Amino acid sequence: MADPISLASGLVALTTFALQSSKTLYQAIESFKSNRKAIRDLREELEALNGVLRSLAETATGNETHLDALKLPLLRCGAACKDFEAVVIKCSAHSDGSKTSFRDWAKLTYMGEDVTGFRNMLAGYKSTISIALGDANINTKGLITNTTTDLEERLQEIDGKLQELSLQKLRLTDDEMLHQQHLEEERDMANSKTDTEAEEKRIQEEKDCVVQCLGICAEAAGQADHARTNVVEDISSGHGSYQVVVATLGDLIAARRLITGDKSTQWVGQMSDTTLQQLSRDRGYGSTREATQEECQKPMFVQSETAKGFEHRHGTGYKLSPNHSSDSVR
């Protein structure tokens, strides 16, 4: 029997757990064929999350130490997806039994939040993983700033929930708790004292996860503030070559001893990704155009065997003008 997933699990195992849980949740939600905006947004968020998790799965092997900080976010991401799937299945049991006509989305709540709140939670996981992977490219600083702001707001919301749960426990006497439990059982909404404690535990775990995500963002922000220098040395190219040594991320380039042959083109420095793509397209067009010009310089006809025989006996001759007559030839 496999060991249960926990923080003691490896990064690859946690990534697989999160990816599988998000895929299963996506399939469960997709099966209801709902066109509600909140559900469409959630599906799109899950698709984006799956893409980021797949990228992490490709990178995780051999980089466990570097990405070790992602363990808690991955564990929480997988657990949240599994928990929300269970909520969806439970609520669908109270519908008319037809998945395509399921209309109880407004009743779906997880940790006191609706579908939109759950989507925002997933967005925090996704952005944090993207930042740790460095997938943000030239928009890294903007993504870090926005994600940090969102996580700080979420942390405040979580603190408010924990405080409210503490106040509820202080306000309720034993008799009131028994009465509340009785009412909730009649409504088939099991939320006993044990369930409340479990909810409080989940919220605390989510708080710890948000704090961890903020730490990842802070570290990435510090790295983004320091300009990196890419050193390129001892590169040679031959005659008629096309050499490009550029950075599209805003990094510095230190280039030394770059040698290129005659009739060659060389680009060194910084440029945007759009400019680099346009440069590549222009180069491809230029190569095609050059080939066309070479073809135009080739003979436009092939001599027949008869023409070759005439040339051998009488020479190349010359072309008669339109108004030339045979009388002018003596």
Number of C-alpha atoms within 10 A of each C-alpha: 3 4 7 8 14 14 14 10 14 15 26 19 17 25 26 17 19 25 25 17 21 25 17 15 23 20 13 16 18 15 11 16 14 17 9 11 10 16 19 15 16 22 18 13 18 23 15 16 25 20 14 19 24 15 16 22 17 11 14 21 12 11 12 15 10 11 17 13 17 22 23 21 27 26 21 23 27 24 18 23 23 19 15 19 20 14 15 20 12 12 17 20 12 10 13 11 10 11 17 12 13 17 16 12 16 9 12 17 17 16 17 11 13 15 19 15 17 19 19 18 19 23 20 22 23 23 23 27 25 20 22 20 18 12 14 16 13 15 10 17 19 12 19 24 13 11 22 23 13 16 23 15 11 19 19 11 13 18 14 12 17 17 11 12 16 12 11 11 13 9 11 12 11 10 9 11 15 14 11 15 16 14 13 14 12 9 8 9 10 15 15 16 14 10 11 14 13 13 18 17 13 16 18 16 15 22 20 16 22 25 16 18 27 22 15 20 24 15 14 19 19 10 12 13 9 9 10 13 12 13 10 13 12 9 13 12 16 13 11 12 14 15 18 13 14 20 18 16 16 16 15 16 17 11 16 11 10 15 13 18 14 10 10 13 14 14 12 14 15 17 14 14 15 10 12 16 11 12 14 13 11 12 13 11 11 12 10 11 12 11 10 11 10 9 11 10 8 8 8 7 6 7 8 8 8 9 11 12 11 12 11 10 8 8 10 11 8 6 7 9 7 6 5 10 9 7 6 6 6 4
